[in-house]
Amino acid sequence: MPTYEYECQKCHHRYELFQRITESPKKTCPSCKGRVKRLLGMGGGLLFKGSGFYITDYRKSGYKESAKNDSGGSTPSKSTETKPSATKSSETKKNGAKD
């Protein structure tokens, strides 16, 4: 059921009313019994929270495993990286020595 916004033409009282789509618009203000006008509403925002909204949420359990195998599976570890400090010391000896 939607929420409609009304404004009184006499006292300018604004209020919202939760009513069915099939109901007729209200005609009198609850405060002063003056004539009301139904305003155009912006509507409710639609929020998608949680799981179940994306196609990847319903994939088979083996999908992630096969995707990992296709891409290579792992990243290089820190132990295989070269140490830059050893390279710098050998270059310093070569460049610093005069013949």
LOTOR-389157 format. One line per field, with one value per residue: residue number from 1; residue in one letter; x, y, z of N, C-alpha, C in turn. Coordinates in steps of 0.2 Angstrom, whole numbers, plus 2048, in hexadecimal, padded with zeros to 3 digits. Layout:
N
n c(NUM,...)
res c(a,...)
npx c(X,...)
npy c(Y,...)
npz c(Z,...)
capx c(X,...)
capy c(Y,...)
capz c(Z,...)
cpx c(X,...)
cpy c(Y,...)
cpz c(Z,...)
***
This chain:
99
n c(1,2,3,4,5,6,7,8,9,10,11,12,13,14,15,16,17,18,19,20,21,22,23,24,25,26,27,28,29,30,31,32,33,34,35,36,37,38,39,40,41,42,43,44,45,46,47,48,49,50,51,52,53,54,55,56,57,58,59,60,61,62,63,64,65,66,67,68,69,70,71,72,73,74,75,76,77,78,79,80,81,82,83,84,85,86,87,88,89,90,91,92,93,94,95,96,97,98,99)
res c(m,p,t,y,e,y,e,c,q,k,c,h,h,r,y,e,l,f,q,r,i,t,e,s,p,k,k,t,c,p,s,c,k,g,r,v,k,r,l,l,g,m,g,g,g,l,l,f,k,g,s,g,f,y,i,t,d,y,r,k,s,g,y,k,e,s,a,k,n,d,s,g,g,s,t,p,s,k,s,t,e,t,k,p,s,a,t,k,s,s,e,t,k,k,n,g,a,k,d)
npx c(804,803,80A,802,804,7FC,7F6,7EF,7E4,7E0,7E5,7F2,7F8,802,802,804,7FD,7F9,7F2,7E7,7E9,7DD,7D5,7CC,7D2,7D5,7CB,7C9,7D1,7D9,7DC,7D5,7CA,7CA,7CC,7D6,7E5,7EB,7FC,80A,814,824,826,82B,83C,845,84E,85B,861,86C,86E,86B,867,86E,874,87F,87E,876,87E,885,88E,89A,89F,8A7,8B3,8B7,8B9,8C4,8CD,8CE,8D4,8E0,8E2,8EB,8F3,904,90F,916,923,929,92D,93A,948,94B,955,961,965,967,973,97D,97D,982,98F,995,993,999,9A6,9B6,9C0)
npy c(7FA,80B,81B,82A,83C,84A,85B,868,875,880,881,87D,872,863,852,840,832,821,817,80C,809,808,810,81F,830,83A,848,851,85B,854,85D,86A,868,86D,86F,862,85F,852,84E,84C,83E,839,82C,81C,817,80A,7FD,7F2,7E6,7DB,7C9,7C0,7C8,7C9,7C0,7B9,7B4,7A9,79F,78F,785,781,78A,795,78E,789,794,79A,790,792,79F,79E,79D,7A1,7AF,7B6,7B3,7BB,7B7,7B3,7BF,7CA,7D1,7E2,7E9,7E1,7E2,7EF,7F1,7EA,7F1,7FD,7FB,7F8,804,80E,80B,810,80F)
npz c(800,7FC,801,803,801,808,807,810,809,810,81E,81B,820,820,81C,81D,816,818,80D,803,7F1,7EA,7F2,7F3,7F1,7FF,805,80F,81C,82A,835,834,82D,820,80E,805,7FC,7F2,7F1,7E5,7E7,7EB,7EB,7F2,7F6,7EE,7F5,7F5,7FF,807,803,7F4,7E9,7DE,7D0,7D2,7DF,7DF,7D9,7D5,7E1,7DD,7D4,7D9,7DB,7CF,7C8,7CF,7CB,7BD,7BD,7C2,7CF,7DB,7E3,7E2,7EF,7FD,800,7F4,7EE,7E9,7F2,7F3,7FA,7FA,7EC,7EB,7F3,7EC,7E0,7E4,7E8,7DB,7D4,7DD,7DE,7D8,7C9)
capx c(800,807,809,801,805,7F7,7F7,7E9,7E4,7DE,7EA,7F9,7FA,804,802,805,7F8,7FA,7EC,7E7,7E9,7D6,7D1,7CB,7D6,7D2,7C9,7C9,7D7,7D7,7DC,7D1,7C5,7CB,7CD,7DD,7E7,7F0,803,80E,819,82A,826,830,842,846,854,85D,866,86D,870,865,865,873,875,885,87C,873,882,887,894,8A1,8A1,8AD,8B9,8B9,8BB,8CA,8D2,8CF,8D8,8E7,8E1,8EE,8F8,90A,910,91B,929,92C,92F,941,949,94E,95B,967,967,96A,97A,982,97E,986,996,997,993,99D,9AD,9B9,9C6)
capy c(800,811,820,830,842,84F,862,86C,87B,885,882,87B,86C,85E,84C,83A,82D,81B,814,808,80C,808,815,826,835,83E,84E,856,85B,852,862,870,866,871,86A,860,85D,84D,850,847,83C,836,824,819,814,802,7FB,7EB,7E5,7D4,7C5,7BE,7CD,7C8,7BA,7B5,7B2,7A2,79B,789,786,77F,78F,798,78A,788,79B,79A,78C,796,7A5,79D,79B,7A4,7B4,7B5,7B4,7C0,7B3,7B3,7C6,7CC,7D6,7E8,7EB,7DD,7E4,7F6,7F1,7E8,7F7,803,7F9,7F9,80B,811,809,813,80B)
capz c(800,7FB,806,7FF,804,807,80A,811,806,815,823,819,824,81B,820,819,818,815,80B,7FD,7EB,7E8,7F6,7F0,7F5,805,803,815,820,831,83A,834,828,819,808,804,7F5,7F2,7ED,7E1,7EB,7E7,7EB,7F6,7F3,7EE,7F8,7F4,804,808,7FD,7F0,7E4,7D8,7CD,7D5,7E5,7DE,7D5,7D8,7E6,7DA,7D0,7DB,7DB,7C8,7C6,7D2,7C7,7B7,7BD,7C4,7D6,7E0,7E2,7E4,7F6,7FF,801,7EE,7EC,7EA,7F7,7F0,7FD,7F7,7E6,7EB,7F5,7E7,7DB,7E7,7E7,7D4,7D2,7E1,7DD,7D2,7C7)
cpx c(804,805,808,802,7FF,7F9,7F0,7E9,7E3,7E3,7F1,7FC,7FC,804,802,800,7F9,7F4,7ED,7E7,7E2,7D2,7D1,7CF,7D2,7D0,7C9,7CF,7D5,7D8,7D7,7CB,7C4,7CC,7D4,7DE,7EC,7F6,806,813,81F,82B,82C,836,842,84D,855,863,866,86E,86A,863,869,873,87A,883,879,877,883,88D,89A,8A3,8A7,8B4,8BB,8BB,8C2,8CF,8D3,8D4,8DF,8E7,8E4,8F2,8FF,90B,916,922,92D,92F,937,942,94D,954,961,969,96A,971,97F,983,982,98D,999,998,998,9A4,9B0,9BF,9CB)
cpy c(806,816,827,836,847,856,865,873,881,886,880,875,866,857,846,835,827,817,810,80C,80D,80D,81C,82B,839,845,854,856,859,857,867,86E,86A,86C,869,85E,857,84F,84B,845,839,82F,822,816,80D,801,7F3,7E9,7DD,7D0,7C3,7C2,7CC,7C1,7B5,7B2,7AB,79E,794,789,785,785,793,794,789,78F,79C,796,78F,79C,7A4,79B,79F,7AA,7B3,7B7,7B9,7BD,7B3,7BA,7C7,7D1,7DC,7EA,7E7,7E0,7EB,7F6,7EF,7ED,7FC,801,7FA,800,80F,810,80D,80F,80F)
cpz c(800,801,802,804,803,80A,80A,80D,80B,81A,821,81D,81F,81F,81A,81B,814,813,804,7F7,7E8,7EC,7F2,7F4,7FA,803,809,819,827,836,83A,82F,822,814,807,7FD,7F6,7EE,7EA,7E6,7E7,7E7,7F0,7F2,7F3,7F0,7F7,7F9,805,802,7FA,7EA,7DE,7D6,7D0,7DC,7E5,7DA,7D9,7DC,7E3,7D5,7D2,7DA,7D4,7C5,7C9,7CD,7C0,7B7,7C0,7CB,7DB,7DE,7E4,7EB,7F7,7FF,7FA,7EB,7ED,7EE,7F3,7F3,7FB,7F1,7E6,7EE,7F0,7E1,7DE,7E7,7E0,7D2,7D7,7E0,7D7,7D0,7C5)
***
